[in-house]
């Protein structure tokens, strides 16, 4: 399913934008997508001077989740790989270390993505 602006965000607004802070990757929880709670968290960082090129997120699971069945969802290897690829891509794109802000199951996925294994 196409999530449009809810599926992901991040990247320089234009080629002249400079990256002056470590970029932040936001990782949502089990019953969410990138464009909801994580977009709101990124909004806070924007008020502190972060640019679009310093804030990133993607949706790691099926966007057609049923929040009443959240207990059935689990961390999958594919989730970890997607977040690891995003962290690596942001690092390559910005040339800077990447900070991660995660919520709920996103914490577990992020930790595994960072530590590997």
PyMOL commands that set and color helices and strands:
alter all, ss='L'
color gray80, all
select helices_A, chain A and resi 4-6+34-47+52-54+67-72+77-94+105-115
alter helices_A, ss='H'
color red, helices_A
select strands_A, chain A and resi 8-9+23-27+55-58+98-102
alter strands_A, ss='S'
color yellow, strands_A
deselect
rebuild
show_as cartoon
